[in-house]
Amino acid sequence: MTGFVSSKWARVAERVTVSKMTRPRSPLVYSPEYSVQPWPREHRFVMSKFHDLAESLREDGYLTGPHVHVPEYPSESLIESVHESSYVRAFNNGTLDDNKLREIGFRGLWSPELVRRTNLEVAGTVLAAELALESGLACNLGGGTHHAHRDRGSGFTIFNDLAVAAVALLDKGVDRILICDLDVHQGGELLQQHHVKPFPLREGTPCLFYRWDSVDI
C-alpha cells in the first residue's frame, strides 16, 4: 500500500512539474512601491506584506518572466470615475483633512510615497482585470481596498480599486462583473452607491459576492 501511494504521488508530481514547465503562467501585477518604507512597525496596517509576498513568489521562481507586469501611474480621471474629484486631489496633494486621514487609519502618515503606492495599487488592479480578459486569469499582488467611500477613505483603504476596475471594464464593453469578497469586514457604501447586487455565499459566512451589471452604471 505504501509503495502504491508513493508511486502514485510520484506520477502526480511528475505531471505537475511537466505542466508547470509547459503551461504559460498567468499574469502577475506588482510594483516594489506597493510597500512604503519607512513605516511604523507597530502600525496595525502591515505595509511590508506586499513586499514579503513578492519575495516569497520570487524565491519560488514565480516573479520573473514576461508574465510579470508593473503598473503605470494612473491619471486622476481614472480614480475620479468613482471618487469625488475634491477628495482625490486633496489626498494626492497632501491637503486632506486630518480627521479624514484618521478615519482611514493613516493619521500623520501622509507622504508622497503613500500617494504613489495608493495610485499604483489601483492601476495594478485595473491592469490585472484587463489582463484577465485576455488570459482568463490574472492577479495583482496588492489591492482589495473595498472600504473606501466616494468622498473619503476608511479602514486603511483610500481609493476603491475594485470599483475603479469595474468601471474601467464596463467602459471597455464588459457586460457583467462578479466580485467575490472574502474579507470578514465586507466592503460597503461605494459598491452600494453603484447599485451593485450583493448576495452571500451562504448565511453566516464572511464570503459575499457582488454582481455588477453594465445597466447599473
CYANA upper distance limits for C-alpha pairs under 8 A (distance plus 0.5 A):
  1 MET  CA      5 VAL  CA      6.72
  2 THR  CA      6 SER  CA      6.60
  3 GLY  CA      7 SER  CA      6.64
  4 PHE  CA      8 LYS  CA      6.47
  5 VAL  CA      9 TRP  CA      6.65
  6 SER  CA     10 ALA  CA      6.57
  7 SER  CA     11 ARG  CA      6.76
  8 LYS  CA     12 VAL  CA      6.89
  9 TRP  CA     13 ALA  CA      6.48
 10 ALA  CA     14 GLU  CA      6.62
 11 ARG  CA     15 ARG  CA      6.72
 12 VAL  CA     16 VAL  CA      6.70
 13 ALA  CA     17 THR  CA      6.58
 14 GLU  CA     18 VAL  CA      6.68
 15 ARG  CA     19 SER  CA      6.49
 16 VAL  CA     20 LYS  CA      6.64
 17 THR  CA     21 MET  CA      6.80
 18 VAL  CA     22 THR  CA      6.69
 19 SER  CA     23 ARG  CA      6.06
 20 LYS  CA     24 PRO  CA      8.38
 20 LYS  CA     25 ARG  CA      8.44
 25 ARG  CA     67 HIS  CA      6.81
 26 SER  CA     67 HIS  CA      6.94
 26 SER  CA    135 SER  CA      7.51
 26 SER  CA    137 LEU  CA      6.47
 26 SER  CA    138 ALA  CA      6.07
 26 SER  CA    139 CYS  CA      8.31
 27 PRO  CA     67 HIS  CA      5.04
 27 PRO  CA     68 VAL  CA      6.30
 27 PRO  CA     69 HIS  CA      7.60
 27 PRO  CA    128 ALA  CA      7.94
 27 PRO  CA    131 LEU  CA      7.39
 27 PRO  CA    132 ALA  CA      8.29
 27 PRO  CA    135 SER  CA      8.28
 27 PRO  CA    137 LEU  CA      7.73
 27 PRO  CA    138 ALA  CA      5.34
 27 PRO  CA    139 CYS  CA      6.97
 28 LEU  CA     63 LEU  CA      8.18
 28 LEU  CA     67 HIS  CA      6.65
 28 LEU  CA     68 VAL  CA      5.32
 28 LEU  CA     69 HIS  CA      6.56
 28 LEU  CA    128 ALA  CA      7.78
 28 LEU  CA    138 ALA  CA      6.44
 28 LEU  CA    139 CYS  CA      5.52
 28 LEU  CA    140 ASN  CA      6.40
 28 LEU  CA    141 LEU  CA      7.72
 29 VAL  CA     68 VAL  CA      6.36
 29 VAL  CA     69 HIS  CA      5.21
 29 VAL  CA     70 VAL  CA      6.22
 29 VAL  CA     71 PRO  CA      7.35
 29 VAL  CA    124 GLY  CA      6.49
 29 VAL  CA    125 THR  CA      8.38
 29 VAL  CA    127 LEU  CA      7.93
 29 VAL  CA    128 ALA  CA      6.73
 29 VAL  CA    138 ALA  CA      8.32
 29 VAL  CA    139 CYS  CA      6.64
 29 VAL  CA    140 ASN  CA      5.05
 29 VAL  CA    141 LEU  CA      6.65
 30 TYR  CA     34 TYR  CA      8.07
 30 TYR  CA     54 ALA  CA      8.28
 30 TYR  CA     68 VAL  CA      7.83
 30 TYR  CA     69 HIS  CA      6.88
 30 TYR  CA     70 VAL  CA      5.87
 30 TYR  CA     71 PRO  CA      7.48
 30 TYR  CA    124 GLY  CA      7.41
 30 TYR  CA    140 ASN  CA      6.71
 30 TYR  CA    141 LEU  CA      6.04
 30 TYR  CA    142 GLY  CA      7.79
 31 SER  CA     70 VAL  CA      5.98
 31 SER  CA     71 PRO  CA      7.24
 31 SER  CA    120 LEU  CA      8.06
 32 PRO  CA     51 HIS  CA      7.25
 33 GLU  CA    113 GLU  CA      8.24
 33 GLU  CA    116 ARG  CA      7.83
 33 GLU  CA    117 ARG  CA      5.97
 33 GLU  CA    120 LEU  CA      8.32
 34 TYR  CA     50 PHE  CA      6.77
 34 TYR  CA     51 HIS  CA      7.82
 34 TYR  CA    117 ARG  CA      5.34
 34 TYR  CA    118 THR  CA      8.05
 34 TYR  CA    120 LEU  CA      7.81
 34 TYR  CA    121 GLU  CA      7.08
 34 TYR  CA    142 GLY  CA      7.52
 35 SER  CA     47 MET  CA      5.89
 35 SER  CA     48 SER  CA      6.01
 35 SER  CA     49 LYS  CA      7.95
 35 SER  CA     50 PHE  CA      6.39
 35 SER  CA     51 HIS  CA      6.47
 35 SER  CA    117 ARG  CA      7.55
 36 VAL  CA     47 MET  CA      7.00
 36 VAL  CA     48 SER  CA      8.12
 36 VAL  CA    113 GLU  CA      6.72
 36 VAL  CA    114 LEU  CA      6.81
 36 VAL  CA    117 ARG  CA      7.55
 39 TRP  CA     43 HIS  CA      8.35
 39 TRP  CA     47 MET  CA      7.45
 41 ARG  CA     46 VAL  CA      8.37
 45 PHE  CA    156 PHE  CA      7.50
 48 SER  CA     52 ASP  CA      6.57
 49 LYS  CA     53 LEU  CA      6.50
 50 PHE  CA     54 ALA  CA      6.75
 50 PHE  CA    141 LEU  CA      7.06
 50 PHE  CA    142 GLY  CA      6.94
 51 HIS  CA     55 GLU  CA      6.64
 52 ASP  CA     56 SER  CA      6.70
 53 LEU  CA     57 LEU  CA      6.83
 53 LEU  CA    141 LEU  CA      8.05
 54 ALA  CA     58 ARG  CA      6.53
 54 ALA  CA     63 LEU  CA      7.57
 54 ALA  CA    141 LEU  CA      7.87
 55 GLU  CA     59 GLU  CA      6.61
 56 SER  CA     60 ASP  CA      7.00
 57 LEU  CA     61 GLY  CA      6.76
 57 LEU  CA     62 TYR  CA      5.62
 57 LEU  CA     63 LEU  CA      6.19
 58 ARG  CA     62 TYR  CA      5.99
 58 ARG  CA     63 LEU  CA      5.14
 58 ARG  CA     64 THR  CA      7.48
 63 LEU  CA     68 VAL  CA      6.81
 64 THR  CA     68 VAL  CA      6.88
 70 VAL  CA    124 GLY  CA      7.96
 71 PRO  CA    120 LEU  CA      6.79
 71 PRO  CA    121 GLU  CA      8.45
 71 PRO  CA    123 ALA  CA      6.39
 71 PRO  CA    124 GLY  CA      5.58
 71 PRO  CA    127 LEU  CA      7.26
 72 GLU  CA    120 LEU  CA      7.19
 72 GLU  CA    123 ALA  CA      7.23
 72 GLU  CA    124 GLY  CA      8.38
 73 TYR  CA    116 ARG  CA      8.06
 73 TYR  CA    119 ASN  CA      7.02
 73 TYR  CA    120 LEU  CA      5.93
 73 TYR  CA    123 ALA  CA      7.18
 74 PRO  CA     78 LEU  CA      7.13
 74 PRO  CA     79 ILE  CA      8.28
 74 PRO  CA    119 ASN  CA      6.95
 74 PRO  CA    120 LEU  CA      7.34
 74 PRO  CA    122 VAL  CA      8.47
 74 PRO  CA    123 ALA  CA      6.27
 75 SER  CA     79 ILE  CA      7.65
 76 GLU  CA     80 GLU  CA      6.53
 76 GLU  CA     88 VAL  CA      7.82
 76 GLU  CA     89 ARG  CA      8.34
 77 SER  CA     81 SER  CA      6.73
 78 LEU  CA    164 VAL  CA      7.62
 78 LEU  CA    168 ALA  CA      8.41
 79 ILE  CA     83 HIS  CA      6.66
 79 ILE  CA     88 VAL  CA      7.75
 79 ILE  CA    122 VAL  CA      8.48
 79 ILE  CA    159 PHE  CA      7.90
 79 ILE  CA    164 VAL  CA      6.87
 80 GLU  CA     84 GLU  CA      6.36
 80 GLU  CA     85 SER  CA      6.06
 80 GLU  CA     88 VAL  CA      7.40
 81 SER  CA    164 VAL  CA      7.16
 81 SER  CA    167 VAL  CA      7.75
 82 VAL  CA    150 ARG  CA      6.81
 82 VAL  CA    163 ALA  CA      7.30
 82 VAL  CA    164 VAL  CA      6.64
 82 VAL  CA    167 VAL  CA      8.29
 83 HIS  CA     87 TYR  CA      7.60
 83 HIS  CA     88 VAL  CA      7.20
 83 HIS  CA    149 HIS  CA      7.97
 83 HIS  CA    150 ARG  CA      4.92
 83 HIS  CA    151 ASP  CA      6.52
 83 HIS  CA    159 PHE  CA      8.01
 84 GLU  CA     88 VAL  CA      6.88
 84 GLU  CA    150 ARG  CA      6.39
 84 GLU  CA    151 ASP  CA      5.88
 85 SER  CA     89 ARG  CA      6.59
 86 SER  CA     90 ALA  CA      6.47
 86 SER  CA    151 ASP  CA      8.44
 87 TYR  CA     91 PHE  CA      6.73
 87 TYR  CA     96 LEU  CA      7.83
 87 TYR  CA    151 ASP  CA      6.08
 87 TYR  CA    152 ARG  CA      7.04
 88 VAL  CA     92 ASN  CA      6.67
 89 ARG  CA     93 ASN  CA      6.30
 90 ALA  CA     94 GLY  CA      6.45
 90 ALA  CA     95 THR  CA      5.29
 90 ALA  CA     96 LEU  CA      5.17
 91 PHE  CA     95 THR  CA      6.67
 91 PHE  CA     96 LEU  CA      5.53
 91 PHE  CA    115 VAL  CA      7.89
 92 ASN  CA    112 PRO  CA      8.34
 92 ASN  CA    115 VAL  CA      6.27
 94 GLY  CA    110 TRP  CA      7.38
 94 GLY  CA    111 SER  CA      7.95
 96 LEU  CA    100 LYS  CA      7.32
 96 LEU  CA    101 LEU  CA      7.52
 97 ASP  CA    101 LEU  CA      7.08
 98 ASP  CA    102 ARG  CA      6.71
 98 ASP  CA    107 ARG  CA      6.93
 98 ASP  CA    108 GLY  CA      8.30
 99 ASN  CA    103 GLU  CA      6.76
 99 ASN  CA    107 ARG  CA      8.18
100 LYS  CA    104 ILE  CA      6.84
100 LYS  CA    152 ARG  CA      7.21
100 LYS  CA    153 GLY  CA      7.61
101 LEU  CA    105 GLY  CA      6.72
101 LEU  CA    106 PHE  CA      5.83
101 LEU  CA    107 ARG  CA      5.24
101 LEU  CA    108 GLY  CA      8.15
101 LEU  CA    153 GLY  CA      8.20
102 ARG  CA    106 PHE  CA      6.24
102 ARG  CA    107 ARG  CA      4.98
103 GLU  CA    107 ARG  CA      8.44
103 GLU  CA    153 GLY  CA      7.39
103 GLU  CA    154 SER  CA      6.05
103 GLU  CA    155 GLY  CA      7.69
104 ILE  CA    152 ARG  CA      8.49
104 ILE  CA    153 GLY  CA      5.60
104 ILE  CA    154 SER  CA      4.62
104 ILE  CA    155 GLY  CA      5.79
104 ILE  CA    156 PHE  CA      5.40
104 ILE  CA    157 THR  CA      6.75
104 ILE  CA    158 ILE  CA      7.25
105 GLY  CA    154 SER  CA      7.68
105 GLY  CA    155 GLY  CA      6.85
105 GLY  CA    156 PHE  CA      5.80
106 PHE  CA    110 TRP  CA      7.45
106 PHE  CA    156 PHE  CA      7.44
109 LEU  CA    114 LEU  CA      8.46
110 TRP  CA    114 LEU  CA      6.72
110 TRP  CA    115 VAL  CA      8.10
111 SER  CA    115 VAL  CA      6.96
112 PRO  CA    116 ARG  CA      6.77
113 GLU  CA    117 ARG  CA      6.72
114 LEU  CA    118 THR  CA      6.54
115 VAL  CA    119 ASN  CA      6.75
116 ARG  CA    120 LEU  CA      6.43
117 ARG  CA    121 GLU  CA      6.39
118 THR  CA    122 VAL  CA      7.11
118 THR  CA    158 ILE  CA      7.65
118 THR  CA    159 PHE  CA      7.72
119 ASN  CA    123 ALA  CA      6.81
119 ASN  CA    159 PHE  CA      8.37
120 LEU  CA    124 GLY  CA      6.46
121 GLU  CA    125 THR  CA      6.95
121 GLU  CA    142 GLY  CA      6.45
121 GLU  CA    143 GLY  CA      6.15
121 GLU  CA    161 ASP  CA      7.89
122 VAL  CA    126 VAL  CA      6.91
122 VAL  CA    143 GLY  CA      7.05
122 VAL  CA    159 PHE  CA      7.79
122 VAL  CA    160 ASN  CA      7.94
122 VAL  CA    161 ASP  CA      5.09
122 VAL  CA    162 LEU  CA      8.43
122 VAL  CA    164 VAL  CA      7.85
122 VAL  CA    165 ALA  CA      8.18
123 ALA  CA    127 LEU  CA      6.56
123 ALA  CA    161 ASP  CA      8.25
124 GLY  CA    128 ALA  CA      6.53
124 GLY  CA    140 ASN  CA      6.42
124 GLY  CA    142 GLY  CA      7.98
124 GLY  CA    143 GLY  CA      8.12
125 THR  CA    129 ALA  CA      6.62
125 THR  CA    139 CYS  CA      8.39
125 THR  CA    140 ASN  CA      6.14
125 THR  CA    142 GLY  CA      8.08
125 THR  CA    143 GLY  CA      6.77
125 THR  CA    161 ASP  CA      6.78
125 THR  CA    162 LEU  CA      7.67
125 THR  CA    165 ALA  CA      6.84
126 VAL  CA    130 GLU  CA      6.79
126 VAL  CA    161 ASP  CA      7.97
126 VAL  CA    164 VAL  CA      7.71
126 VAL  CA    165 ALA  CA      5.03
126 VAL  CA    166 ALA  CA      8.50
126 VAL  CA    168 ALA  CA      7.56
127 LEU  CA    131 LEU  CA      6.62
128 ALA  CA    132 ALA  CA      6.54
128 ALA  CA    138 ALA  CA      5.89
128 ALA  CA    139 CYS  CA      6.19
128 ALA  CA    140 ASN  CA      6.21
129 ALA  CA    133 LEU  CA      7.02
129 ALA  CA    138 ALA  CA      7.41
129 ALA  CA    165 ALA  CA      7.30
129 ALA  CA    169 LEU  CA      8.05
130 GLU  CA    134 GLU  CA      7.37
130 GLU  CA    169 LEU  CA      7.75
131 LEU  CA    135 SER  CA      6.62
131 LEU  CA    136 GLY  CA      8.28
131 LEU  CA    137 LEU  CA      7.91
131 LEU  CA    138 ALA  CA      6.63
132 ALA  CA    136 GLY  CA      5.23
132 ALA  CA    137 LEU  CA      4.95
132 ALA  CA    138 ALA  CA      5.32
133 LEU  CA    137 LEU  CA      8.00
143 GLY  CA    161 ASP  CA      6.76
143 GLY  CA    162 LEU  CA      8.25
144 GLY  CA    160 ASN  CA      8.18
144 GLY  CA    161 ASP  CA      7.06
144 GLY  CA    162 LEU  CA      6.97
145 THR  CA    156 PHE  CA      8.38
145 THR  CA    157 THR  CA      5.54
145 THR  CA    158 ILE  CA      7.78
145 THR  CA    159 PHE  CA      7.21
145 THR  CA    160 ASN  CA      5.68
145 THR  CA    161 ASP  CA      6.35
145 THR  CA    162 LEU  CA      7.52
146 HIS  CA    157 THR  CA      7.47
146 HIS  CA    160 ASN  CA      5.71
146 HIS  CA    161 ASP  CA      7.51
146 HIS  CA    162 LEU  CA      6.96
146 HIS  CA    163 ALA  CA      8.31
146 HIS  CA    186 GLN  CA      8.09
146 HIS  CA    187 GLY  CA      5.31
146 HIS  CA    188 GLY  CA      7.75
147 HIS  CA    153 GLY  CA      7.44
147 HIS  CA    154 SER  CA      6.03
147 HIS  CA    155 GLY  CA      6.51
147 HIS  CA    156 PHE  CA      8.35
147 HIS  CA    157 THR  CA      6.31
147 HIS  CA    158 ILE  CA      8.47
147 HIS  CA    160 ASN  CA      7.34
147 HIS  CA    186 GLN  CA      8.18
147 HIS  CA    187 GLY  CA      5.49
147 HIS  CA    188 GLY  CA      6.65
147 HIS  CA    189 GLU  CA      8.28
147 HIS  CA    190 LEU  CA      8.38
148 ALA  CA    152 ARG  CA      6.80
148 ALA  CA    153 GLY  CA      4.78
148 ALA  CA    154 SER  CA      5.76
148 ALA  CA    155 GLY  CA      8.08
148 ALA  CA    157 THR  CA      5.89
148 ALA  CA    158 ILE  CA      5.98
148 ALA  CA    159 PHE  CA      5.99
148 ALA  CA    160 ASN  CA      5.65
148 ALA  CA    190 LEU  CA      7.44
149 HIS  CA    153 GLY  CA      6.16
149 HIS  CA    154 SER  CA      7.69
149 HIS  CA    159 PHE  CA      8.22
149 HIS  CA    160 ASN  CA      7.83
149 HIS  CA    188 GLY  CA      8.39
149 HIS  CA    189 GLU  CA      6.55
149 HIS  CA    190 LEU  CA      5.48
150 ARG  CA    190 LEU  CA      6.32
152 ARG  CA    158 ILE  CA      7.60
153 GLY  CA    157 THR  CA      6.10
153 GLY  CA    158 ILE  CA      4.90
153 GLY  CA    159 PHE  CA      7.17
154 SER  CA    158 ILE  CA      7.18
160 ASN  CA    164 VAL  CA      6.87
160 ASN  CA    190 LEU  CA      8.43
161 ASP  CA    165 ALA  CA      6.49
162 LEU  CA    166 ALA  CA      6.58
163 ALA  CA    167 VAL  CA      6.74
163 ALA  CA    190 LEU  CA      8.11
163 ALA  CA    191 LEU  CA      7.34
164 VAL  CA    168 ALA  CA      6.65
165 ALA  CA    169 LEU  CA      6.70
166 ALA  CA    170 LEU  CA      6.71
166 ALA  CA    177 ILE  CA      7.39
166 ALA  CA    212 TRP  CA      8.22
167 VAL  CA    171 ASP  CA      6.65
167 VAL  CA    217 ILE  CA      8.45
168 ALA  CA    172 LYS  CA      7.04
169 LEU  CA    173 GLY  CA      7.11
169 LEU  CA    174 VAL  CA      6.10
170 LEU  CA    174 VAL  CA      5.26
170 LEU  CA    175 ASP  CA      6.92
170 LEU  CA    176 ARG  CA      8.24
170 LEU  CA    214 SER  CA      6.53
174 VAL  CA    214 SER  CA      7.84
175 ASP  CA    213 ASP  CA      6.52
175 ASP  CA    214 SER  CA      5.65
176 ARG  CA    211 ARG  CA      7.64
176 ARG  CA    212 TRP  CA      6.17
176 ARG  CA    213 ASP  CA      5.04
176 ARG  CA    214 SER  CA      6.60
177 ILE  CA    211 ARG  CA      6.33
177 ILE  CA    212 TRP  CA      5.40
177 ILE  CA    213 ASP  CA      6.90
178 LEU  CA    209 PHE  CA      7.25
178 LEU  CA    210 TYR  CA      6.10
178 LEU  CA    211 ARG  CA      5.13
178 LEU  CA    212 TRP  CA      6.64
179 ILE  CA    209 PHE  CA      6.02
179 ILE  CA    210 TYR  CA      5.38
179 ILE  CA    211 ARG  CA      6.95
179 ILE  CA    212 TRP  CA      8.29
180 CYS  CA    207 CYS  CA      7.62
180 CYS  CA    208 LEU  CA      6.41
180 CYS  CA    209 PHE  CA      4.95
180 CYS  CA    210 TYR  CA      6.92
181 ASP  CA    186 GLN  CA      6.99
181 ASP  CA    187 GLY  CA      8.04
181 ASP  CA    207 CYS  CA      6.21
181 ASP  CA    208 LEU  CA      5.51
181 ASP  CA    209 PHE  CA      6.39
181 ASP  CA    210 TYR  CA      8.13
182 LEU  CA    186 GLN  CA      8.02
182 LEU  CA    206 PRO  CA      6.81
182 LEU  CA    207 CYS  CA      5.21
182 LEU  CA    208 LEU  CA      7.09
183 ASP  CA    206 PRO  CA      7.06
183 ASP  CA    207 CYS  CA      7.49
184 VAL  CA    206 PRO  CA      5.35
184 VAL  CA    207 CYS  CA      7.82
185 HIS  CA    206 PRO  CA      8.10
186 GLN  CA    206 PRO  CA      7.96
186 GLN  CA    208 LEU  CA      7.90
187 GLY  CA    191 LEU  CA      7.78
188 GLY  CA    192 GLN  CA      6.88
189 GLU  CA    193 GLN  CA      6.54
190 LEU  CA    194 HIS  CA      7.17
191 LEU  CA    195 HIS  CA      7.26
191 LEU  CA    196 VAL  CA      6.18
192 GLN  CA    196 VAL  CA      6.00
192 GLN  CA    197 LYS  CA      8.29
194 HIS  CA    216 ASP  CA      6.97
194 HIS  CA    217 ILE  CA      6.74
195 HIS  CA    212 TRP  CA      8.38
195 HIS  CA    216 ASP  CA      6.49
195 HIS  CA    217 ILE  CA      8.34
196 VAL  CA    210 TYR  CA      6.60
196 VAL  CA    211 ARG  CA      6.43
196 VAL  CA    212 TRP  CA      5.68
196 VAL  CA    213 ASP  CA      8.08
196 VAL  CA    216 ASP  CA      7.75
197 LYS  CA    210 TYR  CA      6.01
197 LYS  CA    211 ARG  CA      5.72
197 LYS  CA    212 TRP  CA      7.15
198 PRO  CA    208 LEU  CA      7.34
198 PRO  CA    209 PHE  CA      6.22
198 PRO  CA    210 TYR  CA      4.98
198 PRO  CA    211 ARG  CA      7.00
199 PHE  CA    208 LEU  CA      6.48
199 PHE  CA    209 PHE  CA      5.96
199 PHE  CA    210 TYR  CA      7.01
200 PRO  CA    205 THR  CA      8.00
200 PRO  CA    206 PRO  CA      8.44
200 PRO  CA    207 CYS  CA      6.69
200 PRO  CA    208 LEU  CA      4.89
200 PRO  CA    209 PHE  CA      6.46
201 LEU  CA    205 THR  CA      7.68
201 LEU  CA    207 CYS  CA      6.37
201 LEU  CA    208 LEU  CA      6.35
201 LEU  CA    209 PHE  CA      7.39
202 ARG  CA    207 CYS  CA      8.31
212 TRP  CA    216 ASP  CA      7.60
213 ASP  CA    217 ILE  CA      8.11
